[in-house]
């Protein structure tokens, strides 16, 4: 992608987010389960944005990757604004402000294909950590087993993108050893959490049905995440990108079901 084209795209994505970071509309507010879901989505977006950035740098699925990056930037801004309608206590308010500060540093990195990959790595990690703290704080405020399941299932969305991010960083040769370890850890965490969700007493027949579909996608995703020969690098990255989006979409349905409990 040419620099001029990317700057136009970045400006467009900024317009998409528009007033998303502005003060919330009077009279609107979120419930705690919804807040857990939304703050958990910020964890996912921190990793999905990095994944899309890496795909663009690598020249893989450029049109789709550009769209994913624009959506991720705009969604992050929108959710930051929405969460301002529910900040019970100074603890959550402070965590939300810290997350926003980290995001303001990270966002310009994602909007520039010339950014240092190691900086993108570092900022994606710091924003993830800040979003994790905020999500846990919302879960504690809710104080219910249902809130815990929204958090746990929401974290699966993040892991789907984290695995893809780690794979692509390793393929690029940036922090390769650390990326390999990250990928291995995320795969193990995803598999363990999936079993916990299946075994949860609150998991309805509908939720278990959706989890079975997640399991099907997980099979394909694990295959895509295997190391490939150098000649297959582009195809491998494309497969990881595609399957990570599919498992994300399916997990999103599961999170929504837990949120409604």
Protein Blocks (a to p, Z undefined) as FASTA:
>chain_A
ZZklmmmmmmmmmmmnmmmmmccdehiacdfklmmmmmmmmmmmmmmmmmmmmmmmnopa
kllmmmmmmmmmmmmmmmmmmmmmocghjklmmmmmmmmmmmmmmmmmmmpmkbcfklmm
mmmmmmmmmmmmmmmmmmmmnopaklmmmmmmmmmmmmmmmmmmmmmmmmnopaklmmmm
mmmmmmmmmmmmmmmmmmpmklcfklmmmmmmmmmmmmmmmmmmpccdfklmmmmmmmmm
mmmmmmmmmmmmmmmmmmmZZ
